[in-house]
């Protein structure tokens, strides 16, 4: 496999991850198409280790919103043999659930974030898979959802 093909495949993993958050059934098959068995996903507010429960972890986080849209920049990929590092920018828009309505019935403004994403990938027998995704908050506007009772 050429380095250009590998770079494109690794960048596609991040693209497929982001689109999947907004428009796919997040289940064990989704996770296995994207991640290694020992993958780590780190957000400023939480972290998950291992592929077991990874889809449920994401479903739980997304359940705090009516819907989301994640727009990522092209990933900068650096190959190192059977491993790679990647970096990208991400803008995430979160629409509040109807039960988050303010007095008067209006929903709070959208909660949007700008994030710097770093990650690692490894070549496996099934192709390249993400072994680490880490999200560093750069900016936010609006309010995150109120804690659930």
Order of alpha helices (4+ residues) and beta strands (2+ residues): alpha-alpha-beta-beta-alpha-beta-beta-beta-beta-beta
